[in-house]
Amino acid sequence: MRVAIAWAVLLCATSVSVASPIEDGRRFAEKNCGRCHAIGREGDSPLPGAPAFRTLSERYPIESLAEALAEGIVTAHPDMPEFVLEPEEIDALLSYLESIQAR
């Protein structure tokens, strides 16, 4: 009986799901960017003029955004808040952006 309980506990402990970097990036985008940008594979940006995330690779190589995200993205328009991201946030957001680019 103890062996069965031990196995049940072990199986429950190992079945805990850890979010992927893509999922973490999607959550970051929803929380911090979705108010202005279309962050999914379809739809218009809520703020006209804010680029849809799925088309960012048409403007910039996605991997080149890492440095800007680490140093702080500053734009010429006042509606865009300045963000400085931690390395794991950058990796997650870039993974998400790569996953949704229009091909």
N, C-alpha and C positions, 0 to 999 in steps of 0.2 A: 504494500500500500504506500509506504514512504517513497519507494522508487517511482511509482506512478505520479505521486504529487510532485516530486522533484522534476520529473520530465515535463509535467504540465506547466510548472513555474518557468522552467527553462524555455519551453516553446513560446510562452507568452512574452517573456523578456526579449527573445530574439525576433519576434514578429513586429516589434515597434518600428514604424516606418520613419525614416529620416528624409526630410524634404531634399529634393535635388537642387543644385544651383539654379537650374532653370525655374523651378517653382519658387525659390527664394527671390529670384530676380523679378518674377511676375508679381509677387506680393509687394516688393519694394516699389515697382512701377505703379501698381494700383494705389498704394498709400500716398506716394509722393508726386506722381506725374499725371495720373488719370483725370485730374480735375481739368487739365488743359489739353493733354495729348490723347489721341487714340492710341491705346497701348496694345490692342489685340491684332489679330490677323485681318480684321475688317472693321468698317465703321469710320465715321468722320471724327476729327478732333473736336471736343466741346468748344475750344477757343479757336475761332478762325485764324489761320496763319500759323498755328502751332503744328509742326510737322507730325504726321502719324509715325509712330515708332517702326511700323513694318516697312517704311520707305526710307529710313535713315541711311541705309547703305547706298542709296542713290546720291546722297550728299557727302557722306564721309565714309572712309573705311571704318567699320565698327571697332576694330582693334585699336584704332588711333584715338578713340574716345577715352581709353583708360587713363591716360595722362591728364586730360582735361577734367575727368571726374575726380582724380586724386588731388588736383591742385585747386579745383573749384571752377565750375562752369559759370561764366559771367557773360551775359548777353547784352545787346544794345537796347533791349526793351525792358521796361520796369516790371512787367507782369511775371517774368521768370525769376523765381527765387534762386539765390546762390546755394549750391550744394557742394559739400566736400565729403566724399564717401570714404569709408574704410576699405582696405584691400579686398576683404571677403564680400563686401557689398558690390564693389566694382566687378569682381569676377562673376557674381550672380547676375547682375544686371546685364553685363555683356553676353553672358550665356543665354539669357532670355532674349535679348535683342537679336542675336544670331539665329535663334530658333524661329523667329516670326518674320524674318525678312521675306518680302515678296520676291519670288524667283521667276 
